[in-house]
Amino acid sequence: MKCPACGNRGNRDDGAHFEVMGHVDGTPVRKCLSCGVGLSVGSFGRARIIPDDIWLKMQEEWGQAFPPAPQSAGPIIGGVEVPNRPAWLETGMTAGEREQQETAWKALQEIDHYRPEVPAGLAEAHQAYVRVLIPEGQDGQWSHAELEQLARGLCEWGYATRLWEENRFPDVAPARIPEVETVVGQSMGAADVPTGAEIASASADLADGKGEDPDELVAAIPGVNPEMRAIVSFEAVSTVLNAAMKGTRKLAPPPSFDYDRQSQCWRFGYFTRCCEASVPLSP
């Protein structure tokens, strides 16, 4: 089953991707363990998002019927306190899958330490990029400013992920990447060194895919195992969403900013660092 809000995919009953919340009028109900939305499961396992007001009431009733057990404090990631062992590490996985997820979880904590190193000058480029992705005006519960902040946070995590790769795995994550240099060169024209705007243009082309599968472009970048990078990317997106919704009545981002758009922002930040390292900026 696939969550239509965030793209989380997995067996609907194994407890690793979706929490079983019983039935309503004979229809199975699940909670997405990635973004927290409520889902009703229809024919052929197709999931539909339960409206926010109904889902909030259902969660309150569920919490009264089944109070949560006390949970020990864990690390702070993205400004949010999280359990030491997320729910998806506990059930429904083979030993190999659990080991891989645990490695990704530790990587996410390491990447969080690199976020303060994201240059302040990149904020303008990221903001210009997300303006293209975010529609003007209010979108459901989300204001335009809130969605922009969410998108910039995703760009920041993408940039920090590549910084982490370069520093953590210098032997397999070279700063200069010929394929990236080529794309930057195409945006530069006759210039000897790129400007920030040209780096942003090349990063946007790579994040959008330029007619290719953008996820495959990310996977082709030398560094950590591509499958591990994909898991880290997915969990980073979930972390940013949880931070944005913490303390609010928001249960999911609007349809206009779905998982594809969220991943696009993460890729833009990731490729920004790849481009910047491959072809140094002009002073």
C-alpha positions as CSV (number, residue, x, y, z in Angstrom):
1,M,0.0,0.0,0.0
2,K,1.1,3.6,-0.7
3,C,0.4,6.6,1.3
4,P,-1.0,9.3,-1.1
5,A,0.2,12.1,1.2
6,C,3.9,11.3,1.5
7,G,4.7,8.3,-0.7
8,N,5.4,5.9,2.2
9,R,5.0,2.4,0.8
10,G,4.8,-1.1,2.4
11,N,2.6,-3.8,3.7
12,R,-0.4,-2.3,5.3
13,D,-0.5,-4.9,8.2
14,D,3.1,-5.5,9.2
15,G,3.3,-2.5,11.6
16,A,6.5,-1.2,10.0
17,H,5.0,1.3,7.6
18,F,1.4,1.7,8.8
19,E,-0.3,1.5,12.2
20,V,-3.4,-0.7,12.3
21,M,-6.3,1.4,13.7
22,G,-9.1,-1.1,13.4
23,H,-12.1,-0.7,11.1
24,V,-14.8,1.9,10.6
25,D,-18.0,0.7,9.0
26,G,-16.2,-2.4,7.8
27,T,-13.4,-0.3,6.1
28,P,-9.8,-0.9,7.4
29,V,-8.2,2.2,8.9
30,R,-4.4,2.8,9.0
31,K,-2.1,5.6,10.2
32,C,0.9,6.4,8.1
33,L,4.0,6.0,10.3
34,S,5.9,8.4,8.0
35,C,3.6,11.5,7.9
36,G,0.9,10.7,10.4
37,V,-2.2,11.0,8.1
38,G,-5.2,8.7,8.5
39,L,-6.0,6.4,5.7
40,S,-9.1,4.4,4.8
41,V,-8.2,1.3,2.8
42,G,-10.5,0.6,-0.2
43,S,-10.6,-2.0,-2.9
44,F,-7.3,-3.5,-4.1
45,G,-5.5,-1.8,-1.1
46,R,-6.0,1.7,-2.5
47,A,-5.6,4.2,0.4
48,R,-7.6,7.4,0.7
49,I,-6.7,10.2,3.1
50,I,-9.2,10.7,5.9
51,P,-10.2,14.4,6.2
52,D,-8.3,16.2,9.0
53,D,-11.3,17.0,11.2
54,I,-12.5,13.4,11.2
55,W,-9.0,12.0,11.6
56,L,-8.3,14.2,14.6
57,K,-11.5,13.1,16.3
58,M,-10.6,9.4,15.6
59,Q,-7.1,9.8,17.0
60,E,-8.5,11.4,20.2
61,E,-11.0,8.5,20.6
62,W,-8.2,6.0,19.9
63,G,-5.9,7.7,22.5
64,Q,-8.6,7.5,25.1
65,A,-9.2,3.8,24.5
66,F,-5.5,2.9,24.2
67,P,-3.3,5.3,26.2
68,P,0.3,5.3,25.0
69,A,3.0,3.7,27.1
70,P,5.7,6.0,28.6
71,Q,8.6,6.6,26.2
72,S,12.1,7.5,27.1
73,A,13.6,10.7,25.6
74,G,15.7,10.4,22.5
75,P,17.9,12.5,20.4
76,I,16.9,15.9,18.9
77,I,16.7,15.8,15.1
78,G,15.6,18.8,13.2
79,G,14.5,20.5,16.4
80,V,12.2,17.6,17.3
81,E,12.7,15.1,20.1
82,V,12.4,11.6,18.7
83,P,12.5,8.1,20.3
84,N,15.8,6.3,20.4
85,R,14.3,3.5,18.3
86,P,11.6,4.5,15.9
87,A,8.6,2.3,15.6
88,W,9.7,1.1,12.1
89,L,12.8,-0.5,13.6
90,E,10.8,-2.8,15.9
91,T,8.5,-4.9,13.8
92,G,7.9,-6.4,10.4
93,M,11.5,-6.5,9.2
94,T,14.1,-9.1,8.5
95,A,17.4,-8.9,10.4
96,G,19.1,-7.4,7.3
97,E,16.4,-4.8,6.7
98,R,16.5,-3.8,10.4
99,E,20.3,-3.4,10.2
100,Q,20.0,-1.2,7.2
101,Q,17.3,1.0,8.8
102,E,19.3,1.3,12.0
103,T,22.3,2.5,9.9
104,A,20.1,5.0,8.1
105,W,18.8,6.2,11.5
106,K,22.3,6.8,12.8
107,A,23.2,8.6,9.6
108,L,20.3,10.9,10.0
109,Q,21.6,12.0,13.4
110,E,25.0,12.6,11.9
111,I,23.6,14.6,9.0
112,D,21.7,16.8,11.5
113,H,25.1,18.1,12.8
114,Y,26.0,19.4,9.3
115,R,22.9,21.5,8.9
116,P,24.4,24.5,10.6
117,E,27.2,24.4,8.0
118,V,24.9,25.2,5.2
119,P,26.1,28.6,3.9
120,A,23.7,31.4,4.7
121,G,24.2,32.7,1.1
122,L,22.3,29.7,-0.2
123,A,19.1,30.8,1.4
124,E,18.4,33.2,-1.4
125,A,18.9,30.5,-4.1
126,H,16.8,28.0,-2.2
127,Q,14.1,30.6,-1.7
128,A,14.0,31.5,-5.4
129,Y,13.7,27.9,-6.3
130,V,10.9,27.1,-3.9
131,R,8.9,30.0,-5.1
132,V,8.6,28.2,-8.4
133,L,7.2,25.1,-6.6
134,I,4.9,26.7,-4.0
135,P,1.6,28.1,-5.2
136,E,0.6,31.6,-4.0
137,G,-1.9,32.0,-1.3
138,Q,-3.3,29.7,1.4
139,D,-3.5,26.0,0.7
140,G,-5.8,24.4,3.2
141,Q,-4.3,24.7,6.7
142,W,-1.0,25.8,5.3
143,S,-0.1,29.4,4.6
144,H,2.3,30.3,1.7
145,A,5.0,31.3,4.2
146,E,4.7,28.0,6.1
147,L,5.1,26.0,2.9
148,E,8.1,28.1,1.8
149,Q,9.7,27.4,5.2
150,L,9.0,23.7,4.9
151,A,10.5,23.6,1.4
152,R,13.6,25.5,2.4
153,G,14.1,23.1,5.3
154,L,14.1,20.2,2.8
155,C,16.7,22.0,0.6
156,E,18.8,22.4,3.7
157,W,18.7,18.7,4.6
158,G,19.6,17.8,1.0
159,Y,22.7,20.1,1.1
160,A,23.7,18.8,4.5
161,T,23.4,15.2,3.3
162,R,26.0,15.7,0.6
163,L,28.3,17.6,3.1
164,W,28.0,14.5,5.4
165,E,28.9,12.2,2.5
166,E,32.0,14.2,1.5
167,N,33.3,14.3,5.1
168,R,32.2,10.9,6.3
169,F,33.2,8.9,3.2
170,P,36.0,11.0,1.4
171,D,37.3,7.9,-0.4
172,V,34.0,7.2,-2.2
173,A,32.4,10.6,-2.3
174,P,34.7,12.9,-4.3
175,A,33.9,16.6,-4.3
176,R,34.4,16.9,-8.1
177,I,31.9,14.9,-10.2
178,P,32.4,15.1,-14.0
179,E,28.7,14.6,-14.8
180,V,27.8,17.5,-12.6
181,E,30.6,19.7,-13.9
182,T,29.1,19.2,-17.4
183,V,25.7,20.4,-16.3
184,V,27.2,23.4,-14.5
185,G,29.2,24.2,-17.6
186,Q,26.1,24.3,-19.7
187,S,24.6,26.9,-17.5
188,M,27.7,29.0,-17.4
189,G,28.0,29.9,-21.1
190,A,31.3,31.6,-21.8
191,A,32.1,32.4,-18.2
192,D,35.3,30.9,-16.5
193,V,33.7,30.4,-13.1
194,P,30.0,30.1,-12.2
195,T,28.0,32.6,-10.2
196,G,25.5,31.6,-7.5
197,A,22.6,32.0,-9.9
198,E,24.3,29.6,-12.4
199,I,24.9,27.1,-9.7
200,A,21.2,27.4,-8.7
201,S,20.2,26.9,-12.4
202,A,22.3,23.8,-12.8
203,S,21.0,22.4,-9.5
204,A,17.4,23.0,-10.5
205,D,18.0,21.2,-13.8
206,L,19.4,18.2,-12.0
207,A,16.7,18.2,-9.3
208,D,14.0,18.3,-12.0
209,G,15.6,15.5,-14.0
210,K,16.0,17.3,-17.3
211,G,14.0,14.6,-19.0
212,E,15.6,11.8,-17.0
213,D,14.5,10.0,-13.8
214,P,15.8,12.4,-11.1
215,D,16.1,9.6,-8.5
216,E,18.4,7.8,-10.9
217,L,20.5,11.0,-11.2
218,V,20.9,11.1,-7.4
219,A,21.7,7.4,-7.3
220,A,24.5,7.8,-9.9
221,I,26.4,10.3,-7.7
222,P,29.4,8.6,-6.1
223,G,29.1,8.3,-2.3
224,V,27.1,6.1,0.0
225,N,25.2,3.1,-1.2
226,P,22.3,4.5,-3.4
227,E,19.7,2.5,-1.5
228,M,21.0,3.9,1.8
229,R,20.9,7.4,0.4
230,A,17.3,6.9,-0.7
231,I,16.3,5.7,2.8
232,V,18.1,8.7,4.4
233,S,16.4,11.1,2.0
234,F,13.0,9.6,2.8
235,E,13.5,9.8,6.6
236,A,14.9,13.4,6.3
237,V,11.7,14.4,4.5
238,S,9.6,12.8,7.3
239,T,11.7,14.6,9.9
240,V,11.1,18.0,8.3
241,L,7.4,17.3,8.0
242,N,7.1,16.2,11.6
243,A,9.0,19.4,12.8
244,A,6.6,21.6,10.8
245,M,3.5,20.0,12.1
246,K,4.6,19.6,15.8
247,G,2.3,21.5,18.1
248,T,-0.2,22.3,15.4
249,R,-3.4,20.6,14.2
250,K,-1.9,19.9,10.8
251,L,-1.9,16.2,9.9
252,A,-0.3,16.3,6.4
253,P,1.0,18.8,3.8
254,P,-1.5,19.9,1.1
255,P,-1.9,17.9,-2.1
256,S,-0.1,20.7,-4.0
257,F,3.1,19.9,-2.0
258,D,3.0,16.1,-2.2
259,Y,5.9,13.8,-1.7
260,D,7.3,14.3,-5.2
261,R,7.5,18.0,-4.6
262,Q,9.1,17.5,-1.2
263,S,11.7,15.1,-2.7
264,Q,12.4,17.7,-5.4
265,C,13.3,20.3,-2.8
266,W,15.6,17.8,-1.0
267,R,17.3,17.0,-4.4
268,F,17.8,20.7,-5.1
269,G,19.7,21.1,-1.9
270,Y,21.7,17.9,-2.5
271,F,22.7,18.9,-6.1
272,T,23.5,22.5,-5.0
273,R,26.3,21.1,-2.9
274,C,27.4,18.7,-5.7
275,C,27.5,21.6,-8.2
276,E,29.2,24.0,-5.7
277,A,31.9,21.4,-4.9
278,S,32.5,20.3,-8.5
279,V,32.9,23.8,-9.9
280,P,33.9,26.4,-7.3
281,L,32.0,29.6,-7.2
282,S,33.5,32.9,-8.4
283,P,34.8,35.1,-5.5
